[in-house]
Amino acid sequence: MMTMNNQMPTDDDWLEQALRANARGFTARVLGQLPRPAALPAWRRPALWALWAIVAIAILAALPVWFEDVFSNIAALFLGQRLRLTDVAMLLTLLGGVTWSALFFAARTE
């Protein structure tokens, strides 16, 4: 008897077929015994949207006060106080960190 690729069958062919059939059955039995994945509750998605909305509203409410504080501190730094070397170093460090962060963010690969 010839196989499809014109080779003579070997004694191991029946064994290979039996092992493959047994493996398929074993896999099906194991997968059939696994527990079903836990379903997320239906209320979870609306609750997450509500929480994110609350966070966004809180940030929007805090932004004007935060901008005013930052602006008044920057104005006081440049107009009302002498600049120390540590202030300049901190400002340059912050500017460098922002610049490098933007560079790494722009150069990342997805």
Sequence and secondary structure as in RCSB ss.txt:
>XXXX:A:sequence
MMTMNNQMPTDDDWLEQALRANARGFTARVLGQLPRPAALPAWRRPALWALWAIVAIAILAALPVWFEDVFSNIA
ALFLGQRLRLTDVAMLLTLLGGVTWSALFFAARTE
>XXXX:A:secstr
   TTS    THHHHHHHHHHHHHHHHHHHHHHS       TTHHHHHHHHHHHHHHHHHHHHHHHHHHHHHHHH
IIIIIS   HHHHHHHHHHHHHHHHHHHHHHH   
